[in-house]
Amino acid sequence: MPNHVSAEKRDRQTAKRNAVNSTNRTKLRTAIKKLRAAIATKNASSAQELLPPTISAIDKAIQKGVIHRNAAARHKSRLTSHVNTLTAK
């Protein structure tokens, strides 16, 4: 337990920030998992519908500091290329 008022405040702030980050990270992971499931089942129409909201979720995660912009670019690129290969077949 913190012994100083400032340490107590920092503890409260950390808990609040952690809750926000966890929520944002969960939303991001859920969106990516849904899209990957659609890709795995080779459902091209479903994958095409899920791609824009997933990319939006990734972009929001960048803005909120949950994921690095280069990692986000990598995710977006790979997911988009997987969806494109599904639609090309």
C-alpha positions, 0 to 999 in steps of 0.5 A: 500500500502507498504511504504518501498522498501522491503515491495513493493518487498515482495508484488511482490514476494507474488503475483508471488508465489500466482499465481504459487500456484493457478495454481498448485492447480487448476491442482491438483483439476482438475485431481482429479475431472476428476478421481472422475467423472469417478469413479462416473459413474462407468466407470472402463476403463476410471478410470484406464486410469486416475489414473496414471496421477492423481497420478502423479499430486498429486506427483507434488503437493507434490514437489511444496508444494501445498499439504502435503505428508500425505494428498497426500498419503491419496488421492492416497490411497482412489482413488486407492482403489475406482478404484480397487473396480470398476475393481473387479466388 
